Amino acid sequence: MAFVICQPCIGTKDTACVDACPVDCIHPRKDEVNFPSETQLYIDPEVCIDCGACVPECPVDAIFPEEEVPDKWQTDIALNRDWFRNK
């Protein structure tokens, strides 16, 4: 299981969650070349340790444990996973 960033992040990309993450699993960071072109942030399910440190930092409540992702955002689970597979 991992945490998933969902659609409320689109257009926001607040990086407080990036700073809170102890294992650097949220990308792109502001210093990454693809940051400006991405519409949202993503959590790498292979690196996420399920600590939840990112959740309270998100100003738009876009981060959920995978098993609690609302039905309307279920496609975001694959979106997060695939973003890292395509890197």
PyMOL Python script that loads the backbone (N, CA, C, O; Angstrom):
from pymol import cmd

cmd.read_pdbstr("""\
ATOM      1  N   MET A   1       0.836  -1.187   0.000  1.00  0.00           N
ATOM      2  CA  MET A   1       0.000   0.000   0.000  1.00  0.00           C
ATOM      3  C   MET A   1       0.877   1.245   0.000  1.00  0.00           C
ATOM      4  O   MET A   1       2.005   1.232   0.493  1.00  0.00           O
ATOM      5  N   ALA A   2       0.348   2.292  -0.549  1.00  0.00           N
ATOM      6  CA  ALA A   2       1.048   3.578  -0.559  1.00  0.00           C
ATOM      7  C   ALA A   2       0.001   4.684  -0.516  1.00  0.00           C
ATOM      8  O   ALA A   2      -1.199   4.432  -0.627  1.00  0.00           O
ATOM      9  N   PHE A   3       0.468   5.880  -0.356  1.00  0.00           N
ATOM     10  CA  PHE A   3      -0.414   7.034  -0.446  1.00  0.00           C
ATOM     11  C   PHE A   3      -0.497   7.466  -1.905  1.00  0.00           C
ATOM     12  O   PHE A   3       0.405   7.194  -2.697  1.00  0.00           O
ATOM     13  N   VAL A   4      -1.590   8.142  -2.247  1.00  0.00           N
ATOM     14  CA  VAL A   4      -1.850   8.553  -3.625  1.00  0.00           C
ATOM     15  C   VAL A   4      -2.234  10.025  -3.627  1.00  0.00           C
ATOM     16  O   VAL A   4      -3.017  10.470  -2.788  1.00  0.00           O
ATOM     17  N   ILE A   5      -1.680  10.780  -4.571  1.00  0.00           N
ATOM     18  CA  ILE A   5      -2.075  12.172  -4.748  1.00  0.00           C
ATOM     19  C   ILE A   5      -3.145  12.213  -5.830  1.00  0.00           C
ATOM     20  O   ILE A   5      -2.952  11.700  -6.932  1.00  0.00           O
ATOM     21  N   CYS A   6      -4.269  12.827  -5.504  1.00  0.00           N
ATOM     22  CA  CYS A   6      -5.429  12.836  -6.394  1.00  0.00           C
ATOM     23  C   CYS A   6      -5.655  14.203  -7.042  1.00  0.00           C
ATOM     24  O   CYS A   6      -4.903  15.150  -6.811  1.00  0.00           O
ATOM     25  N   GLN A   7      -6.695  14.281  -7.848  1.00  0.00           N
ATOM     26  CA  GLN A   7      -6.978  15.424  -8.703  1.00  0.00           C
ATOM     27  C   GLN A   7      -6.996  16.802  -8.043  1.00  0.00           C
ATOM     28  O   GLN A   7      -6.682  17.778  -8.726  1.00  0.00           O
ATOM     29  N   PRO A   8      -7.340  16.946  -6.769  1.00  0.00           N
ATOM     30  CA  PRO A   8      -7.297  18.303  -6.202  1.00  0.00           C
ATOM     31  C   PRO A   8      -5.911  18.958  -6.294  1.00  0.00           C
ATOM     32  O   PRO A   8      -5.800  20.179  -6.188  1.00  0.00           O
ATOM     33  N   CYS A   9      -4.868  18.166  -6.487  1.00  0.00           N
ATOM     34  CA  CYS A   9      -3.515  18.719  -6.618  1.00  0.00           C
ATOM     35  C   CYS A   9      -3.318  19.419  -7.959  1.00  0.00           C
ATOM     36  O   CYS A   9      -2.451  20.283  -8.086  1.00  0.00           O
ATOM     37  N   ILE A  10      -4.107  19.056  -8.945  1.00  0.00           N
ATOM     38  CA  ILE A  10      -3.933  19.621 -10.286  1.00  0.00           C
ATOM     39  C   ILE A  10      -4.016  21.137 -10.224  1.00  0.00           C
ATOM     40  O   ILE A  10      -4.984  21.710  -9.723  1.00  0.00           O
ATOM     41  N   GLY A  11      -2.985  21.759 -10.742  1.00  0.00           N
ATOM     42  CA  GLY A  11      -2.923  23.209 -10.766  1.00  0.00           C
ATOM     43  C   GLY A  11      -2.433  23.844  -9.477  1.00  0.00           C
ATOM     44  O   GLY A  11      -2.114  25.033  -9.458  1.00  0.00           O
ATOM     45  N   THR A  12      -2.367  23.075  -8.404  1.00  0.00           N
ATOM     46  CA  THR A  12      -1.914  23.596  -7.118  1.00  0.00           C
ATOM     47  C   THR A  12      -0.425  23.325  -6.923  1.00  0.00           C
ATOM     48  O   THR A  12       0.364  24.250  -6.730  1.00  0.00           O
ATOM     49  N   LYS A  13      -0.056  22.067  -6.976  1.00  0.00           N
ATOM     50  CA  LYS A  13       1.332  21.614  -6.815  1.00  0.00           C
ATOM     51  C   LYS A  13       2.036  22.263  -5.630  1.00  0.00           C
ATOM     52  O   LYS A  13       3.200  22.652  -5.732  1.00  0.00           O
ATOM     53  N   ASP A  14       1.345  22.377  -4.524  1.00  0.00           N
ATOM     54  CA  ASP A  14       1.974  22.891  -3.314  1.00  0.00           C
ATOM     55  C   ASP A  14       2.984  21.850  -2.840  1.00  0.00           C
ATOM     56  O   ASP A  14       2.625  20.687  -2.655  1.00  0.00           O
ATOM     57  N   THR A  15       4.214  22.239  -2.646  1.00  0.00           N
ATOM     58  CA  THR A  15       5.263  21.272  -2.332  1.00  0.00           C
ATOM     59  C   THR A  15       5.534  21.090  -0.840  1.00  0.00           C
ATOM     60  O   THR A  15       6.589  20.578  -0.466  1.00  0.00           O
ATOM     61  N   ALA A  16       4.626  21.488  -0.008  1.00  0.00           N
ATOM     62  CA  ALA A  16       4.800  21.247   1.432  1.00  0.00           C
ATOM     63  C   ALA A  16       4.884  19.749   1.707  1.00  0.00           C
ATOM     64  O   ALA A  16       5.601  19.322   2.612  1.00  0.00           O
ATOM     65  N   CYS A  17       4.161  18.961   0.937  1.00  0.00           N
ATOM     66  CA  CYS A  17       4.202  17.508   1.113  1.00  0.00           C
ATOM     67  C   CYS A  17       5.574  16.952   0.754  1.00  0.00           C
ATOM     68  O   CYS A  17       6.046  16.005   1.383  1.00  0.00           O
ATOM     69  N   VAL A  18       6.207  17.531  -0.244  1.00  0.00           N
ATOM     70  CA  VAL A  18       7.557  17.108  -0.648  1.00  0.00           C
ATOM     71  C   VAL A  18       8.524  17.321   0.511  1.00  0.00           C
ATOM     72  O   VAL A  18       9.329  16.443   0.825  1.00  0.00           O
ATOM     73  N   ASP A  19       8.445  18.474   1.138  1.00  0.00           N
ATOM     74  CA  ASP A  19       9.328  18.798   2.256  1.00  0.00           C
ATOM     75  C   ASP A  19       9.077  17.903   3.469  1.00  0.00           C
ATOM     76  O   ASP A  19      10.001  17.626   4.234  1.00  0.00           O
ATOM     77  N   ALA A  20       7.841  17.453   3.650  1.00  0.00           N
ATOM     78  CA  ALA A  20       7.495  16.623   4.805  1.00  0.00           C
ATOM     79  C   ALA A  20       7.881  15.161   4.629  1.00  0.00           C
ATOM     80  O   ALA A  20       8.002  14.433   5.615  1.00  0.00           O
ATOM     81  N   CYS A  21       8.072  14.728   3.409  1.00  0.00           N
ATOM     82  CA  CYS A  21       8.333  13.315   3.131  1.00  0.00           C
ATOM     83  C   CYS A  21       9.745  12.914   3.574  1.00  0.00           C
ATOM     84  O   CYS A  21      10.723  13.509   3.123  1.00  0.00           O
ATOM     85  N   PRO A  22       9.859  11.912   4.451  1.00  0.00           N
ATOM     86  CA  PRO A  22      11.180  11.503   4.931  1.00  0.00           C
ATOM     87  C   PRO A  22      11.951  10.613   3.953  1.00  0.00           C
ATOM     88  O   PRO A  22      13.140  10.367   4.153  1.00  0.00           O
ATOM     89  N   VAL A  23      11.287  10.129   2.898  1.00  0.00           N
ATOM     90  CA  VAL A  23      11.968   9.214   1.976  1.00  0.00           C
ATOM     91  C   VAL A  23      12.014   9.727   0.533  1.00  0.00           C
ATOM     92  O   VAL A  23      12.369   8.975  -0.375  1.00  0.00           O
ATOM     93  N   ASP A  24      11.666  10.974   0.316  1.00  0.00           N
ATOM     94  CA  ASP A  24      11.764  11.584  -1.009  1.00  0.00           C
ATOM     95  C   ASP A  24      10.998  10.793  -2.072  1.00  0.00           C
ATOM     96  O   ASP A  24      11.548  10.469  -3.125  1.00  0.00           O
ATOM     97  N   CYS A  25       9.727  10.485  -1.795  1.00  0.00           N
ATOM     98  CA  CYS A  25       8.938   9.715  -2.757  1.00  0.00           C
ATOM     99  C   CYS A  25       7.956  10.568  -3.551  1.00  0.00           C
ATOM    100  O   CYS A  25       7.229  10.035  -4.390  1.00  0.00           O
ATOM    101  N   ILE A  26       7.914  11.878  -3.311  1.00  0.00           N
ATOM    102  CA  ILE A  26       6.968  12.753  -3.998  1.00  0.00           C
ATOM    103  C   ILE A  26       7.717  13.599  -5.023  1.00  0.00           C
ATOM    104  O   ILE A  26       8.688  14.288  -4.708  1.00  0.00           O
ATOM    105  N   HIS A  27       7.232  13.522  -6.258  1.00  0.00           N
ATOM    106  CA  HIS A  27       7.897  14.224  -7.363  1.00  0.00           C
ATOM    107  C   HIS A  27       6.854  14.787  -8.311  1.00  0.00           C
ATOM    108  O   HIS A  27       5.700  14.361  -8.259  1.00  0.00           O
ATOM    109  N   PRO A  28       7.208  15.719  -9.166  1.00  0.00           N
ATOM    110  CA  PRO A  28       8.515  16.351  -9.249  1.00  0.00           C
ATOM    111  C   PRO A  28       8.698  17.409  -8.175  1.00  0.00           C
ATOM    112  O   PRO A  28       7.749  18.082  -7.772  1.00  0.00           O
ATOM    113  N   ARG A  29       9.926  17.541  -7.726  1.00  0.00           N
ATOM    114  CA  ARG A  29      10.280  18.612  -6.801  1.00  0.00           C
ATOM    115  C   ARG A  29      10.489  19.891  -7.612  1.00  0.00           C
ATOM    116  O   ARG A  29      10.671  19.843  -8.829  1.00  0.00           O
ATOM    117  N   LYS A  30      10.462  21.022  -6.929  1.00  0.00           N
ATOM    118  CA  LYS A  30      10.635  22.308  -7.618  1.00  0.00           C
ATOM    119  C   LYS A  30      11.967  22.405  -8.362  1.00  0.00           C
ATOM    120  O   LYS A  30      12.073  23.134  -9.348  1.00  0.00           O
ATOM    121  N   ASP A  31      12.976  21.678  -7.896  1.00  0.00           N
ATOM    122  CA  ASP A  31      14.285  21.741  -8.536  1.00  0.00           C
ATOM    123  C   ASP A  31      14.450  20.758  -9.698  1.00  0.00           C
ATOM    124  O   ASP A  31      15.522  20.688 -10.300  1.00  0.00           O
ATOM    125  N   GLU A  32      13.416  20.012 -10.012  1.00  0.00           N
ATOM    126  CA  GLU A  32      13.474  19.067 -11.121  1.00  0.00           C
ATOM    127  C   GLU A  32      13.028  19.751 -12.412  1.00  0.00           C
ATOM    128  O   GLU A  32      12.115  20.577 -12.408  1.00  0.00           O
ATOM    129  N   VAL A  33      13.675  19.399 -13.496  1.00  0.00           N
ATOM    130  CA  VAL A  33      13.445  20.055 -14.772  1.00  0.00           C
ATOM    131  C   VAL A  33      11.994  19.944 -15.250  1.00  0.00           C
ATOM    132  O   VAL A  33      11.508  20.841 -15.939  1.00  0.00           O
ATOM    133  N   ASN A  34      11.303  18.871 -14.900  1.00  0.00           N
ATOM    134  CA  ASN A  34       9.934  18.679 -15.367  1.00  0.00           C
ATOM    135  C   ASN A  34       8.875  19.295 -14.449  1.00  0.00           C
ATOM    136  O   ASN A  34       7.681  19.168 -14.724  1.00  0.00           O
ATOM    137  N   PHE A  35       9.281  19.950 -13.383  1.00  0.00           N
ATOM    138  CA  PHE A  35       8.309  20.546 -12.464  1.00  0.00           C
ATOM    139  C   PHE A  35       7.350  21.513 -13.167  1.00  0.00           C
ATOM    140  O   PHE A  35       6.141  21.393 -12.968  1.00  0.00           O
ATOM    141  N   PRO A  36       7.824  22.462 -13.974  1.00  0.00           N
ATOM    142  CA  PRO A  36       6.895  23.419 -14.591  1.00  0.00           C
ATOM    143  C   PRO A  36       5.869  22.771 -15.526  1.00  0.00           C
ATOM    144  O   PRO A  36       4.745  23.260 -15.639  1.00  0.00           O
ATOM    145  N   SER A  37       6.236  21.696 -16.182  1.00  0.00           N
ATOM    146  CA  SER A  37       5.335  21.086 -17.169  1.00  0.00           C
ATOM    147  C   SER A  37       4.326  20.113 -16.574  1.00  0.00           C
ATOM    148  O   SER A  37       3.337  19.782 -17.227  1.00  0.00           O
ATOM    149  N   GLU A  38       4.548  19.659 -15.376  1.00  0.00           N
ATOM    150  CA  GLU A  38       3.610  18.736 -14.744  1.00  0.00           C
ATOM    151  C   GLU A  38       2.451  19.501 -14.113  1.00  0.00           C
ATOM    152  O   GLU A  38       2.638  20.596 -13.582  1.00  0.00           O
ATOM    153  N   THR A  39       1.268  18.927 -14.173  1.00  0.00           N
ATOM    154  CA  THR A  39       0.089  19.593 -13.612  1.00  0.00           C
ATOM    155  C   THR A  39      -0.121  19.276 -12.142  1.00  0.00           C
ATOM    156  O   THR A  39      -0.848  19.991 -11.452  1.00  0.00           O
ATOM    157  N   GLN A  40       0.510  18.206 -11.651  1.00  0.00           N
ATOM    158  CA  GLN A  40       0.352  17.824 -10.255  1.00  0.00           C
ATOM    159  C   GLN A  40       1.594  17.091  -9.776  1.00  0.00           C
ATOM    160  O   GLN A  40       2.532  16.867 -10.540  1.00  0.00           O
ATOM    161  N   LEU A  41       1.587  16.720  -8.497  1.00  0.00           N
ATOM    162  CA  LEU A  41       2.666  15.936  -7.906  1.00  0.00           C
ATOM    163  C   LEU A  41       2.227  14.474  -7.844  1.00  0.00           C
ATOM    164  O   LEU A  41       1.038  14.170  -7.943  1.00  0.00           O
ATOM    165  N   TYR A  42       3.194  13.575  -7.679  1.00  0.00           N
ATOM    166  CA  TYR A  42       2.922  12.139  -7.675  1.00  0.00           C
ATOM    167  C   TYR A  42       3.718  11.468  -6.567  1.00  0.00           C
ATOM    168  O   TYR A  42       4.803  11.925  -6.207  1.00  0.00           O
ATOM    169  N   ILE A  43       3.174  10.377  -6.025  1.00  0.00           N
ATOM    170  CA  ILE A  43       3.864   9.601  -4.998  1.00  0.00           C
ATOM    171  C   ILE A  43       4.294   8.267  -5.592  1.00  0.00           C
ATOM    172  O   ILE A  43       3.487   7.542  -6.173  1.00  0.00           O
ATOM    173  N   ASP A  44       5.571   7.955  -5.439  1.00  0.00           N
ATOM    174  CA  ASP A  44       6.108   6.691  -5.932  1.00  0.00           C
ATOM    175  C   ASP A  44       5.704   5.576  -4.963  1.00  0.00           C
ATOM    176  O   ASP A  44       6.159   5.560  -3.819  1.00  0.00           O
ATOM    177  N   PRO A  45       4.852   4.642  -5.410  1.00  0.00           N
ATOM    178  CA  PRO A  45       4.385   3.590  -4.504  1.00  0.00           C
ATOM    179  C   PRO A  45       5.482   2.616  -4.094  1.00  0.00           C
ATOM    180  O   PRO A  45       5.337   1.909  -3.097  1.00  0.00           O
ATOM    181  N   GLU A  46       6.572   2.570  -4.847  1.00  0.00           N
ATOM    182  CA  GLU A  46       7.678   1.681  -4.507  1.00  0.00           C
ATOM    183  C   GLU A  46       8.573   2.268  -3.413  1.00  0.00           C
ATOM    184  O   GLU A  46       9.307   1.535  -2.750  1.00  0.00           O
ATOM    185  N   VAL A  47       8.513   3.570  -3.227  1.00  0.00           N
ATOM    186  CA  VAL A  47       9.374   4.241  -2.252  1.00  0.00           C
ATOM    187  C   VAL A  47       8.587   4.666  -1.009  1.00  0.00           C
ATOM    188  O   VAL A  47       9.146   4.713   0.086  1.00  0.00           O
ATOM    189  N   CYS A  48       7.318   4.972  -1.165  1.00  0.00           N
ATOM    190  CA  CYS A  48       6.469   5.424  -0.056  1.00  0.00           C
ATOM    191  C   CYS A  48       6.479   4.401   1.085  1.00  0.00           C
ATOM    192  O   CYS A  48       6.300   3.204   0.858  1.00  0.00           O
ATOM    193  N   ILE A  49       6.690   4.884   2.305  1.00  0.00           N
ATOM    194  CA  ILE A  49       6.723   4.000   3.477  1.00  0.00           C
ATOM    195  C   ILE A  49       5.432   4.086   4.293  1.00  0.00           C
ATOM    196  O   ILE A  49       5.371   3.586   5.416  1.00  0.00           O
ATOM    197  N   ASP A  50       4.415   4.712   3.733  1.00  0.00           N
ATOM    198  CA  ASP A  50       3.097   4.791   4.372  1.00  0.00           C
ATOM    199  C   ASP A  50       3.115   5.501   5.714  1.00  0.00           C
ATOM    200  O   ASP A  50       2.349   5.154   6.614  1.00  0.00           O
ATOM    201  N   CYS A  51       3.973   6.482   5.853  1.00  0.00           N
ATOM    202  CA  CYS A  51       4.066   7.175   7.145  1.00  0.00           C
ATOM    203  C   CYS A  51       2.970   8.227   7.319  1.00  0.00           C
ATOM    204  O   CYS A  51       2.609   8.563   8.447  1.00  0.00           O
ATOM    205  N   GLY A  52       2.436   8.751   6.204  1.00  0.00           N
ATOM    206  CA  GLY A  52       1.369   9.739   6.276  1.00  0.00           C
ATOM    207  C   GLY A  52       1.815  11.148   6.598  1.00  0.00           C
ATOM    208  O   GLY A  52       0.974  12.018   6.820  1.00  0.00           O
ATOM    209  N   ALA A  53       3.119  11.401   6.631  1.00  0.00           N
ATOM    210  CA  ALA A  53       3.611  12.745   6.960  1.00  0.00           C
ATOM    211  C   ALA A  53       3.145  13.789   5.952  1.00  0.00           C
ATOM    212  O   ALA A  53       3.019  14.964   6.298  1.00  0.00           O
ATOM    213  N   CYS A  54       2.892  13.390   4.740  1.00  0.00           N
ATOM    214  CA  CYS A  54       2.480  14.314   3.684  1.00  0.00           C
ATOM    215  C   CYS A  54       1.026  14.765   3.810  1.00  0.00           C
ATOM    216  O   CYS A  54       0.683  15.873   3.397  1.00  0.00           O
ATOM    217  N   VAL A  55       0.184  13.928   4.367  1.00  0.00           N
ATOM    218  CA  VAL A  55      -1.265  14.182   4.383  1.00  0.00           C
ATOM    219  C   VAL A  55      -1.638  15.512   5.038  1.00  0.00           C
ATOM    220  O   VAL A  55      -2.344  16.301   4.410  1.00  0.00           O
ATOM    221  N   PRO A  56      -1.206  15.799   6.252  1.00  0.00           N
ATOM    222  CA  PRO A  56      -1.627  17.062   6.871  1.00  0.00           C
ATOM    223  C   PRO A  56      -1.005  18.296   6.218  1.00  0.00           C
ATOM    224  O   PRO A  56      -1.466  19.414   6.448  1.00  0.00           O
ATOM    225  N   GLU A  57       0.024  18.104   5.416  1.00  0.00           N
ATOM    226  CA  GLU A  57       0.692  19.232   4.764  1.00  0.00           C
ATOM    227  C   GLU A  57      -0.023  19.699   3.495  1.00  0.00           C
ATOM    228  O   GLU A  57       0.220  20.810   3.021  1.00  0.00           O
ATOM    229  N   CYS A  58      -0.885  18.875   2.953  1.00  0.00           N
ATOM    230  CA  CYS A  58      -1.553  19.197   1.693  1.00  0.00           C
ATOM    231  C   CYS A  58      -2.689  20.201   1.921  1.00  0.00           C
ATOM    232  O   CYS A  58      -3.643  19.900   2.639  1.00  0.00           O
ATOM    233  N   PRO A  59      -2.595  21.393   1.316  1.00  0.00           N
ATOM    234  CA  PRO A  59      -3.618  22.417   1.543  1.00  0.00           C
ATOM    235  C   PRO A  59      -4.941  22.154   0.821  1.00  0.00           C
ATOM    236  O   PRO A  59      -5.943  22.813   1.101  1.00  0.00           O
ATOM    237  N   VAL A  60      -4.946  21.191  -0.110  1.00  0.00           N
ATOM    238  CA  VAL A  60      -6.172  20.907  -0.853  1.00  0.00           C
ATOM    239  C   VAL A  60      -6.706  19.497  -0.587  1.00  0.00           C
ATOM    240  O   VAL A  60      -7.568  19.013  -1.320  1.00  0.00           O
ATOM    241  N   ASP A  61      -6.202  18.847   0.445  1.00  0.00           N
ATOM    242  CA  ASP A  61      -6.662  17.495   0.831  1.00  0.00           C
ATOM    243  C   ASP A  61      -6.680  16.537  -0.353  1.00  0.00           C
ATOM    244  O   ASP A  61      -7.694  15.896  -0.630  1.00  0.00           O
ATOM    245  N   ALA A  62      -5.553  16.445  -1.043  1.00  0.00           N
ATOM    246  CA  ALA A  62      -5.455  15.610  -2.234  1.00  0.00           C
ATOM    247  C   ALA A  62      -4.769  14.272  -1.994  1.00  0.00           C
ATOM    248  O   ALA A  62      -4.664  13.468  -2.920  1.00  0.00           O
ATOM    249  N   ILE A  63      -4.300  14.010  -0.775  1.00  0.00           N
ATOM    250  CA  ILE A  63      -3.503  12.812  -0.513  1.00  0.00           C
ATOM    251  C   ILE A  63      -4.293  11.834   0.356  1.00  0.00           C
ATOM    252  O   ILE A  63      -4.813  12.189   1.414  1.00  0.00           O
ATOM    253  N   PHE A  64      -4.365  10.579  -0.131  1.00  0.00           N
ATOM    254  CA  PHE A  64      -5.130   9.543   0.550  1.00  0.00           C
ATOM    255  C   PHE A  64      -4.342   8.243   0.590  1.00  0.00           C
ATOM    256  O   PHE A  64      -3.545   7.975  -0.310  1.00  0.00           O
ATOM    257  N   PRO A  65      -4.555   7.425   1.631  1.00  0.00           N
ATOM    258  CA  PRO A  65      -4.035   6.054   1.563  1.00  0.00           C
ATOM    259  C   PRO A  65      -4.721   5.375   0.370  1.00  0.00           C
ATOM    260  O   PRO A  65      -5.892   5.638   0.097  1.00  0.00           O
ATOM    261  N   GLU A  66      -4.012   4.527  -0.319  1.00  0.00           N
ATOM    262  CA  GLU A  66      -4.550   3.909  -1.532  1.00  0.00           C
ATOM    263  C   GLU A  66      -5.931   3.295  -1.323  1.00  0.00           C
ATOM    264  O   GLU A  66      -6.806   3.445  -2.176  1.00  0.00           O
ATOM    265  N   GLU A  67      -6.137   2.619  -0.222  1.00  0.00           N
ATOM    266  CA  GLU A  67      -7.425   1.958   0.002  1.00  0.00           C
ATOM    267  C   GLU A  67      -8.546   2.933   0.367  1.00  0.00           C
ATOM    268  O   GLU A  67      -9.706   2.532   0.460  1.00  0.00           O
ATOM    269  N   GLU A  68      -8.210   4.209   0.575  1.00  0.00           N
ATOM    270  CA  GLU A  68      -9.220   5.211   0.909  1.00  0.00           C
ATOM    271  C   GLU A  68      -9.428   6.258  -0.185  1.00  0.00           C
ATOM    272  O   GLU A  68     -10.119   7.254   0.032  1.00  0.00           O
ATOM    273  N   VAL A  69      -8.837   6.039  -1.351  1.00  0.00           N
ATOM    274  CA  VAL A  69      -9.026   6.978  -2.458  1.00  0.00           C
ATOM    275  C   VAL A  69     -10.514   6.965  -2.830  1.00  0.00           C
ATOM    276  O   VAL A  69     -11.082   5.900  -3.072  1.00  0.00           O
ATOM    277  N   PRO A  70     -11.145   8.142  -2.876  1.00  0.00           N
ATOM    278  CA  PRO A  70     -12.560   8.196  -3.235  1.00  0.00           C
ATOM    279  C   PRO A  70     -12.817   7.583  -4.622  1.00  0.00           C
ATOM    280  O   PRO A  70     -11.963   7.638  -5.507  1.00  0.00           O
ATOM    281  N   ASP A  71     -13.993   7.011  -4.785  1.00  0.00           N
ATOM    282  CA  ASP A  71     -14.346   6.353  -6.047  1.00  0.00           C
ATOM    283  C   ASP A  71     -14.101   7.249  -7.254  1.00  0.00           C
ATOM    284  O   ASP A  71     -13.625   6.785  -8.290  1.00  0.00           O
ATOM    285  N   LYS A  72     -14.424   8.528  -7.120  1.00  0.00           N
ATOM    286  CA  LYS A  72     -14.295   9.428  -8.272  1.00  0.00           C
ATOM    287  C   LYS A  72     -12.845   9.656  -8.695  1.00  0.00           C
ATOM    288  O   LYS A  72     -12.600  10.192  -9.776  1.00  0.00           O
ATOM    289  N   TRP A  73     -11.879   9.258  -7.859  1.00  0.00           N
ATOM    290  CA  TRP A  73     -10.471   9.452  -8.177  1.00  0.00           C
ATOM    291  C   TRP A  73      -9.694   8.139  -8.235  1.00  0.00           C
ATOM    292  O   TRP A  73      -8.467   8.149  -8.136  1.00  0.00           O
ATOM    293  N   GLN A  74     -10.374   7.027  -8.389  1.00  0.00           N
ATOM    294  CA  GLN A  74      -9.697   5.728  -8.438  1.00  0.00           C
ATOM    295  C   GLN A  74      -8.654   5.645  -9.548  1.00  0.00           C
ATOM    296  O   GLN A  74      -7.649   4.950  -9.395  1.00  0.00           O
ATOM    297  N   THR A  75      -8.874   6.337 -10.656  1.00  0.00           N
ATOM    298  CA  THR A  75      -7.898   6.299 -11.755  1.00  0.00           C
ATOM    299  C   THR A  75      -6.574   6.960 -11.370  1.00  0.00           C
ATOM    300  O   THR A  75      -5.552   6.740 -12.020  1.00  0.00           O
ATOM    301  N   ASP A  76      -6.598   7.765 -10.319  1.00  0.00           N
ATOM    302  CA  ASP A  76      -5.370   8.427  -9.874  1.00  0.00           C
ATOM    303  C   ASP A  76      -4.374   7.449  -9.260  1.00  0.00           C
ATOM    304  O   ASP A  76      -3.183   7.751  -9.182  1.00  0.00           O
ATOM    305  N   ILE A  77      -4.835   6.300  -8.831  1.00  0.00           N
ATOM    306  CA  ILE A  77      -3.920   5.286  -8.295  1.00  0.00           C
ATOM    307  C   ILE A  77      -2.951   4.856  -9.389  1.00  0.00           C
ATOM    308  O   ILE A  77      -1.738   4.849  -9.183  1.00  0.00           O
ATOM    309  N   ALA A  78      -3.486   4.499 -10.545  1.00  0.00           N
ATOM    310  CA  ALA A  78      -2.640   4.100 -11.671  1.00  0.00           C
ATOM    311  C   ALA A  78      -1.834   5.282 -12.201  1.00  0.00           C
ATOM    312  O   ALA A  78      -0.692   5.114 -12.629  1.00  0.00           O
ATOM    313  N   LEU A  79      -2.418   6.464 -12.174  1.00  0.00           N
ATOM    314  CA  LEU A  79      -1.725   7.658 -12.654  1.00  0.00           C
ATOM    315  C   LEU A  79      -0.438   7.887 -11.869  1.00  0.00           C
ATOM    316  O   LEU A  79       0.604   8.169 -12.460  1.00  0.00           O
ATOM    317  N   ASN A  80      -0.500   7.770 -10.543  1.00  0.00           N
ATOM    318  CA  ASN A  80       0.695   7.933  -9.707  1.00  0.00           C
ATOM    319  C   ASN A  80       1.713   6.839 -10.011  1.00  0.00           C
ATOM    320  O   ASN A  80       2.891   7.129 -10.219  1.00  0.00           O
ATOM    321  N   ARG A  81       1.271   5.599 -10.038  1.00  0.00           N
ATOM    322  CA  ARG A  81       2.168   4.461 -10.299  1.00  0.00           C
ATOM    323  C   ARG A  81       2.821   4.588 -11.667  1.00  0.00           C
ATOM    324  O   ARG A  81       4.034   4.417 -11.798  1.00  0.00           O
ATOM    325  N   ASP A  82       2.023   4.887 -12.686  1.00  0.00           N
ATOM    326  CA  ASP A  82       2.533   4.932 -14.051  1.00  0.00           C
ATOM    327  C   ASP A  82       3.479   6.100 -14.297  1.00  0.00           C
ATOM    328  O   ASP A  82       4.370   6.008 -15.141  1.00  0.00           O
ATOM    329  N   TRP A  83       3.293   7.201 -13.565  1.00  0.00           N
ATOM    330  CA  TRP A  83       4.196   8.337 -13.738  1.00  0.00           C
ATOM    331  C   TRP A  83       5.631   7.909 -13.448  1.00  0.00           C
ATOM    332  O   TRP A  83       6.557   8.357 -14.124  1.00  0.00           O
ATOM    333  N   PHE A  84       5.821   7.059 -12.466  1.00  0.00           N
ATOM    334  CA  PHE A  84       7.154   6.598 -12.112  1.00  0.00           C
ATOM    335  C   PHE A  84       7.637   5.487 -13.018  1.00  0.00           C
ATOM    336  O   PHE A  84       8.837   5.382 -13.271  1.00  0.00           O
ATOM    337  N   ARG A  85       6.757   4.672 -13.503  1.00  0.00           N
ATOM    338  CA  ARG A  85       7.147   3.599 -14.441  1.00  0.00           C
ATOM    339  C   ARG A  85       7.644   4.165 -15.759  1.00  0.00           C
ATOM    340  O   ARG A  85       8.486   3.559 -16.422  1.00  0.00           O
ATOM    341  N   ASN A  86       7.134   5.308 -16.134  1.00  0.00           N
ATOM    342  CA  ASN A  86       7.495   5.921 -17.402  1.00  0.00           C
ATOM    343  C   ASN A  86       8.745   6.786 -17.312  1.00  0.00           C
ATOM    344  O   ASN A  86       9.139   7.397 -18.305  1.00  0.00           O
ATOM    345  N   LYS A  87       9.372   6.849 -16.155  1.00  0.00           N
ATOM    346  CA  LYS A  87      10.578   7.676 -15.972  1.00  0.00           C
ATOM    347  C   LYS A  87      11.821   6.888 -16.296  1.00  0.00           C
ATOM    348  O   LYS A  87      12.929   7.415 -16.200  1.00  0.00           O
TER     349      LYS A  87
END
""", "prot")
cmd.dss("prot")
cmd.show_as("cartoon", "prot")
cmd.util.cbc("prot")
cmd.orient("prot")
